[in-house]
Amino acid sequence: VLNCEVDRSQLLSTPAGPQGGTAAGGKKGKAKGQRQQQQQQAPQGEAEVFHPVLCAACSTQVGVQDADGMYHFFHVFPSNA
């Protein structure tokens, strides 16, 4: 991933419990079924942990990185610049 920095000094998490949640503020979309499946696989009472991903130029948070190293971007457009 170019032009981004992962802030490993800060941890973000989803709410624990049966309702779960998302790192992007609880928005529901196409991946709703996938999130529910992941919640079922995770032990009850254990929240997912994320690290914020920041723009290298302006330090705006543009996404999160999960424990598996997968990036989850929000409100950004891909570019080759």
Secondary structure, DSSP 8 states (H G I E B T S, - for coil): --SEEE-TT--EE---SSS---TTSS---TTHHHHHHHHHHS-TT---EEEEEEETTT--EEEEEETTS-EEE-S------
